Amino acid sequence: MASNLVSSIMQLLTPDLIGRLAGALGLDAAKTQRAIAAAVPALLAGLGGIAAQSGGAQKIADAARQQGGALGNLAGMLTPNGQTSLGQTGSQILSSLFGAGDSGALANAVGSYAGLDKNASSSLLGMLAPIVMGGVAQQGGNDLSANGVASLLASQKDNIVSALPSGVSDMLGGTGLLSALGGSMRTATGQAAGRAAATASSVSNVSQRTASASAPRRWLYWFIAALVILAALYYIFARPTEQTVPQSAVPTPNLTVGDIDVGKQLTDTLTNLQAAVTGITDAPSAQAALPKLQAAEGEIDKVAATIGQLSAEQKTALAGMLKPMMSTLNGLFDKILTIPGVSDVLKPTVDSLRAKLATLPA
């Protein structure tokens, strides 16, 4: 059985390499790590959709073979001399496989999730694309045929769904990039479509009843039907726009207590924790990740002691920042604890982390 492709790629992106990526692009390290945690599964989800198209799997296989040796010198690729080449290669991969439209959608979704503007997010995706393709090549081993690549990506559907943050999947729901994930992915777009269909059926019933009404009253039924249609159109087109306002457009509140930026310290800690949990695929990897989870627990204790000094407004702002991250973490905790042997290693620490996270502003 193939190992978890998302985790394999994330384990390659060590804190040192993430720091180099952030430095090369002039980005905040915590935001970069958060963006990477979303970008890797999002790119793999998109590749799965491309592999299902005619000739798509062959294009991916060709690109993977070209990047087969990319993982052997990641540190060298992120030196000043290698960064330009890496970015150019990645941009060519994105353009060839995804096209401008889907590449832009990926950049928007990842950037909004991590608090990066579209240009920064696009540049980061360009740097990540060769690494992701190198991971596909490494996992594919000796079978980098079109059928082999298509089979590999199909086998990773559940792992990709588990790692893809819900905020990102919601924003990509209407693009077609998640089509290969099938019924495992439930997006707000799909739910809105169902509600719209029900509304359309209701409108149809109103119209049928109108046909049998007397002529003097017929105008009233058409007027009501028009109102229903307008309400449905508002629900479909206006509400998703409100729900996907990019995070970068929202002013970042001042959450400093003394010389401690509580918001940054907590988001950094939770981002590192999410990356550690994402890499857990079995009991040995759980044992290796245990010190990171325990370190995160200690950091949460330190910062939690200062939260009482925040104003009510600051606590509300902090809760808004933390809610999507904590939701993703709880989903990852549930996932890893079902893996054989992992619960024996991590359950006490996970339970303790959950209890501490529950005491943070809600």
Long-range contacts (C-beta under 8 A, 24 or more apart in sequence): 1-155, 2-139, 2-152, 2-155, 2-156, 3-139, 3-281, 4-156, 4-159, 4-281, 5-44, 5-135, 5-136, 5-139, 5-152, 5-156, 5-159, 5-160, 6-40, 6-41, 6-44, 6-156, 6-159, 6-160, 6-162, 6-163, 6-278, 7-159, 7-163, 7-278, 7-279, 7-280, 7-281, 7-285, 8-135, 8-138, 8-139, 9-40, 9-131, 9-132, 9-135, 10-36, 10-37, 10-40, 10-163, 10-275, 10-278, 10-279, 11-279, 12-71, 12-74, 12-131, 12-135, 13-40, 13-131, 15-272, 16-75, 17-74, 17-75, 17-78, 20-75, 20-78, 21-78, 21-124, 21-127, 24-78, 24-80, 24-83, 24-127, 25-120, 25-123, 25-124, 25-127, 27-116, 27-120, 27-124, 29-268, 30-264, 30-267, 30-268, 30-271, 31-114, 31-115, 31-116, 32-114, 32-124, 33-271, 33-272, 33-275, 34-113, 34-114, 34-115, 34-267, 34-271, 34-274, 34-325, 35-110, 35-111, 35-113, 35-114, 35-116, 35-121, 35-124, 36-124, 36-128, 37-163, 37-165, 37-271, 37-274, 37-275, 37-278, 38-109, 38-110, 38-113, 38-114, 38-164, 38-165, 38-168, 39-106, 39-110, 39-121, 39-124, 39-125, 39-128, 40-128, 40-132, 40-163, 41-160, 41-163, 41-164, 42-106, 42-109, 42-110, 42-164, 42-168, 42-172, 42-177, 43-106, 43-125, 43-128, 43-129, 43-132, 44-132, 44-136, 44-153, 44-156, 44-160, 45-160, 45-164, 45-172, 45-177, 45-178, 45-180, 45-181, 46-97, 46-98, 46-102, 46-106, 46-177, 47-97, 47-132, 47-136, 47-153, 48-153, 48-154, 48-156, 48-157, 48-160, 48-180, 48-181, 49-176, 49-177, 49-178, 49-179, 49-180, 50-97, 50-98, 51-149, 51-150, 51-153, 51-154, 51-180, 52-150, 52-179, 52-180, 56-97, 57-146, 57-147, 57-149, 57-150, 58-146, 59-96, 59-97, 60-97, 60-133, 60-136, 60-146, 60-149, 60-153, 61-140, 61-144, 61-145, 61-146, 61-148, 61-149, 63-93, 63-96, 63-97, 63-133, 64-133, 64-134, 64-136, 64-137, 64-140, 64-144, 64-149, 65-137, 65-144, 66-133, 67-93, 67-130, 67-133, 67-134, 67-137, 68-134, 68-137, 68-138, 68-144, 69-134, 70-130, 70-131, 70-133, 70-134, 70-137, 71-131, 71-134, 71-135, 71-138, 74-131, 77-130, 83-127, 86-126, 86-127, 86-130, 87-123, 87-126, 87-127, 88-126, 89-129, 89-130, 90-125, 90-126, 90-127, 90-128, 90-129, 90-130, 91-126, 91-129, 93-129, 93-130, 93-133, 94-125, 94-126, 94-129, 102-175, 102-176, 102-177, 105-171, 105-172, 105-175, 105-177, 106-172, 106-177, 108-171, 108-246, 109-168, 109-171, 109-172, 110-168, 111-246, 111-248, 112-167, 112-171, 112-244, 112-245, 112-246, 112-247, 112-248, 113-165, 113-167, 113-168, 113-171, 113-247, 113-324, 114-247, 115-247, 115-248, 116-248, 117-248, 153-180, 154-180, 157-181, 157-182, 157-184, 158-184, 161-185, 162-331, 162-332, 162-335, 163-278, 163-332, 165-324, 165-328, 166-324, 166-327, 166-328, 166-331, 167-324, 170-243, 170-244, 171-244, 188-240, 188-243, 189-240, 192-235, 192-236, 192-239, 192-240, 193-236, 195-235, 196-232, 196-235, 196-236, 199-228, 199-231, 199-232, 199-235, 200-232, 202-228, 203-228, 203-229, 203-232, 253-313, 253-314, 253-317, 253-318, 254-314, 255-310, 255-314, 255-317, 255-318, 257-306, 257-309, 257-310, 258-306, 258-309, 260-303, 260-306, 262-303, 262-306, 262-307, 262-310, 262-318, 263-317, 263-318, 263-321, 265-299, 265-303, 266-300, 266-303, 266-318, 266-321, 266-322, 266-360, 267-321, 267-322, 267-325, 269-296, 269-299, 269-300, 269-303, 270-296, 270-322, 270-325, 270-326, 270-329, 271-325, 272-296, 273-329, 273-353, 274-325, 274-328, 274-329, 274-332, 277-329, 277-332, 277-333, 277-336, 278-332, 280-336, 280-339, 280-342, 280-346, 281-339, 282-339, 282-340, 282-341, 282-342, 283-339, 283-340, 283-341, 283-342, 283-344, 283-345, 286-336, 286-339, 286-341, 286-342, 286-345, 286-346, 287-345, 289-346, 290-345, 290-346, 290-349, 293-346, 293-349, 293-350, 293-353, 294-349, 296-353, 297-349, 297-352, 297-353, 297-356, 300-353, 300-356, 300-357, 300-360, 301-356, 304-356, 304-359, 304-360, 307-360, 307-361, 310-361, 315-361, 316-361, 318-360, 318-361, 319-360, 319-361, 319-362, 322-360, 322-361, 326-357, 326-360, 329-357, 330-354
